[in-house]
Amino acid sequence: MLSEGELAELGSRGFALEIVDVEDTKQLALRDLENPALSPLTVDFLSGAMKQRFKTGTSKSEPLAKALGLRGFEHPPTVLDATAGLGTDAFIMSGMGCRVRAIEKSAAIHALLEDGLARLRAGVWAEPWISTAARLRFERGDAVEIMKRLDQRSRTDIVYLDPMFPEESHSKSALPKRTMQIFRRLLGAGDDEAALFDAAMRAAKARVVVKRPPQAPPISGKPTHQVEGKTARFDVYVITR
């Protein structure tokens, strides 16, 4: 949970954490104090919408699975999701069989992720939910600094990036507009994309996958190849060293 200082900082940005009831389930929620009429933000991996996303999005024929190159690994790969956000992509990658370590910089969002994961682990009763929950973990921190500290033995097979950009047209592709605005108020203008990408290229053993809006330019240089999805594009940088 957040410290008193972190809660005070959160309040200065116009937010508060509280417990809410959602379909008879108590969930940690982020309340927007500047817009009290809006529904609070929660992370619920067992919601109907998320279950549907899981059913349709975890096939190895999906664009994300192709971008990760899952068919090319003898064993399920390790993935470092350096931009966890609300955890949807990390959850889906775990459902594909990957072991996912997802990093989130915001203390408040990380608290929501941990709450959602705890309820997922408490509520699952059958496969594939049990194994998915076991393969997923969230960590709070600066992803660039974490990736810089990885040595040869601790590097990950894949680094996944869905960065938040300063320009509205380049917004984090996985997030709705209101959620994107919340992230901007919590974290500022956006990620240092150059530092994020450079650290990712050093941390990955096999490839870096960058999720991009369809018309946005690549984050850096020319990707090895691209995989087009319905609402996003995945730029793949294969590591050749």
SETORMI-198382 format. One record per residue (C-alpha): residue in one letter; x, y, z. Coordinates in steps of 0.25 Angstrom, whole numbers, plus 2048, in hexadecimal, padded with zeros to 3 digits. Layout:
residues N
REC rest  xx  yy  zz
REC    A   X   Y   Z
...
//
This chain:
residues 241
REC rest  xx  yy  zz
REC    M 800 800 800
REC    L 804 80E 7FE
REC    S 80B 816 809
REC    E 805 822 810
REC    G 80E 82B 807
REC    E 80A 824 7FB
REC    L 7FC 825 7FE
REC    A 7FE 834 801
REC    E 805 836 7F3
REC    L 7F9 82E 7ED
REC    G 7EF 838 7F3
REC    S 7F7 844 7EE
REC    R 7F5 83E 7E0
REC    G 7E6 83D 7E2
REC    F 7E5 82E 7E5
REC    A 7E1 825 7F1
REC    L 7E2 816 7F3
REC    E 7D5 810 7F9
REC    I 7CE 802 7FA
REC    V 7C2 801 7F1
REC    D 7B7 7F6 7EF
REC    V 7B7 7F1 7E1
REC    E 7AD 7E6 7DF
REC    D 7AE 7E2 7ED
REC    T 7BD 7E2 7ED
REC    K 7C5 7EB 7F4
REC    Q 7D0 7F2 7EC
REC    L 7DB 7FC 7ED
REC    A 7D7 808 7E5
REC    L 7DD 815 7E0
REC    R 7D4 821 7E2
REC    D 7D5 82D 7DA
REC    L 7D2 838 7E4
REC    E 7D2 843 7D9
REC    N 7C7 83B 7D1
REC    P 7BF 834 7DD
REC    A 7B3 830 7D3
REC    L 7BD 827 7CC
REC    S 7BE 818 7CF
REC    P 7CA 815 7D7
REC    L 7D5 80D 7D0
REC    T 7D8 7FF 7D4
REC    V 7DF 7F2 7CF
REC    D 7D6 7E6 7CE
REC    F 7DC 7DA 7C6
REC    L 7CF 7D2 7C9
REC    S 7C6 7DC 7C3
REC    G 7BD 7D7 7B8
REC    A 7C4 7E0 7AE
REC    M 7D2 7DB 7B2
REC    K 7CD 7CD 7B1
REC    Q 7C8 7CF 7A3
REC    R 7D6 7D6 7A0
REC    F 7DD 7CA 7A5
REC    K 7D5 7C0 79D
REC    T 7D7 7C7 790
REC    G 7E5 7CD 792
REC    T 7ED 7C2 797
REC    S 7EE 7BA 78A
REC    K 7FC 7B8 784
REC    S 7F6 7BD 777
REC    E 7F3 7CA 77D
REC    P 7FC 7D6 778
REC    L 802 7D8 786
REC    A 806 7C9 787
REC    K 80C 7CA 779
REC    A 814 7D7 77D
REC    L 819 7D0 789
REC    G 81E 7C4 780
REC    L 818 7BA 78A
REC    R 818 7AE 780
REC    G 827 7B0 77F
REC    F 82A 7AD 78D
REC    E 82D 79F 792
REC    H 828 7A3 7A0
REC    P 81E 7AE 7A4
REC    P 826 7BB 7A4
REC    T 828 7C5 7AF
REC    V 823 7D3 7AC
REC    L 826 7E0 7B3
REC    D 81A 7E9 7B1
REC    A 821 7F7 7B3
REC    T 814 7FF 7B3
REC    A 80A 7F7 7BA
REC    G 7FF 801 7BA
REC    L 7F2 7FB 7BF
REC    G 7F8 7ED 7BC
REC    T 7EF 7E8 7B1
REC    D 7FA 7E4 7A7
REC    A 802 7DE 7B2
REC    F 7F6 7D6 7B6
REC    I 7F4 7D1 7A8
REC    M 803 7CE 7A6
REC    S 802 7C5 7B2
REC    G 7F6 7BF 7AD
REC    M 7FE 7BB 7A0
REC    G 808 7B4 7A9
REC    C 813 7BE 7AB
REC    R 819 7C1 7B9
REC    V 816 7D0 7BA
REC    R 81D 7DA 7C4
REC    A 815 7E7 7C2
REC    I 81B 7F4 7C7
REC    E 813 801 7CA
REC    K 818 80E 7CF
REC    S 80C 814 7D5
REC    A 80A 80F 7E4
REC    A 7FB 811 7E3
REC    I 7FA 809 7D6
REC    H 803 7FE 7DC
REC    A 7FA 7FD 7E8
REC    L 7EE 7FB 7DE
REC    L 7F6 7F0 7D7
REC    E 7F9 7E9 7E4
REC    D 7EB 7E9 7E8
REC    G 7E6 7E4 7DB
REC    L 7F0 7D9 7DB
REC    A 7ED 7D5 7E9
REC    R 7DE 7D4 7E6
REC    L 7E2 7CC 7D9
REC    R 7EA 7C2 7E2
REC    A 7DF 7C1 7EC
REC    G 7D4 7BF 7E2
REC    V 7DA 7B5 7D8
REC    W 7D5 7A7 7D9
REC    A 7D9 7A1 7CC
REC    E 7E2 7A1 7C1
REC    P 7E7 7A9 7B9
REC    W 7E5 7B4 7C4
REC    I 7ED 7AD 7CF
REC    S 7FA 7AC 7C6
REC    T 7F8 7BA 7C0
REC    A 7F7 7C0 7CE
REC    A 804 7B8 7D2
REC    R 80C 7BD 7C6
REC    L 809 7CC 7C9
REC    R 80F 7D6 7D2
REC    F 80F 7E5 7D4
REC    E 81A 7ED 7D9
REC    R 81B 7FC 7DC
REC    G 827 804 7D7
REC    D 82E 80B 7CC
REC    A 82F 801 7C0
REC    V 83B 808 7BA
REC    E 843 806 7C7
REC    I 83E 7F8 7C9
REC    M 842 7F4 7BB
REC    K 850 7FB 7BD
REC    R 852 7F2 7C9
REC    L 850 7E5 7C2
REC    D 85C 7DD 7C0
REC    Q 85F 7D2 7B6
REC    R 859 7C7 7BE
REC    S 84C 7CF 7C2
REC    R 849 7D5 7B4
REC    T 83B 7D2 7AF
REC    D 837 7CB 7A2
REC    I 82E 7D6 79D
REC    V 82C 7E5 7A1
REC    Y 81E 7EA 79E
REC    L 81C 7F9 79D
REC    D 80F 801 79C
REC    P 814 80F 79F
REC    M 80D 81B 7A3
REC    F 810 827 79A
REC    P 80F 836 79C
REC    E 807 838 78F
REC    E 7F8 834 790
REC    S 7F8 82E 783
REC    H 803 824 788
REC    S 7FC 821 795
REC    K 7FE 813 79B
REC    S 7F6 80B 791
REC    A 7F0 801 79C
REC    L 7E9 80C 7A4
REC    P 7DC 813 7A2
REC    K 7DD 822 7A2
REC    R 7D8 825 7B0
REC    T 7E2 81A 7B6
REC    M 7ED 821 7AD
REC    Q 7EA 82E 7B4
REC    I 7EB 828 7C1
REC    F 7F8 822 7BE
REC    R 7FD 830 7B9
REC    R 7F9 836 7C6
REC    L 800 82B 7CE
REC    L 80D 82A 7C6
REC    G 80E 837 7BE
REC    A 810 839 7B0
REC    G 815 82B 7AC
REC    D 820 821 7AB
REC    D 82E 824 7A7
REC    E 82D 81B 79A
REC    A 83B 81B 796
REC    A 840 817 7A4
REC    L 835 80D 7A5
REC    F 838 807 798
REC    D 847 807 79A
REC    A 846 800 7A7
REC    A 83C 7F6 7A1
REC    M 846 7F2 796
REC    R 851 7EF 7A0
REC    A 847 7E7 7AA
REC    A 841 7DE 79F
REC    K 848 7D1 79B
REC    A 83F 7CE 78F
REC    R 836 7DA 78B
REC    V 830 7E7 78F
REC    V 821 7E9 78B
REC    V 81B 7F7 78A
REC    K 80C 7FA 78A
REC    R 809 806 781
REC    P 7FD 80D 77C
REC    P 7FB 809 76D
REC    Q 800 816 767
REC    A 80B 81A 771
REC    P 81A 819 76D
REC    P 823 80E 773
REC    I 828 811 780
REC    S 836 810 77B
REC    G 83C 80C 76E
REC    K 837 802 765
REC    P 830 7F6 76B
REC    T 835 7E8 767
REC    H 826 7E6 763
REC    Q 818 7EB 767
REC    V 80B 7E3 76A
REC    E 7FE 7EB 768
REC    G 7F2 7E9 771
REC    K 7E4 7EF 771
REC    T 7E7 7FB 77A
REC    A 7F6 7FB 77B
REC    R 803 7F7 774
REC    F 80E 7EF 77B
REC    D 81D 7F3 777
REC    V 826 7E7 779
REC    Y 835 7E9 77B
REC    V 83C 7DC 77B
REC    I 849 7DB 783
REC    T 855 7D6 77A
REC    R 861 7D7 784
//
